[in-house]
């Protein structure tokens, strides 16, 4: 191989790897609602606690926003 050809090959390799890194970052970066945005306050802040139903609603919202979370019913409680 000639020097110019090797330099071009290295440049193309770095360019392609950079492009693939950028595309994979874009594919996995999503707009996920933070707990603060959903509830309107920081979770666990003084005088602001969430109950079970609020937590489940937030988890359902996350399931709709991301393919990385899947909710399923594990069982029924006698307390419902």
Secondary structure, DSSP 8 states (H G I E B T S, - for coil): --HHHHHHHHHHHHHHHHHHHHHHHHHH------HHHHHSS-TT-TT----HHHHHHHHHHHHHH-TT---------TT-
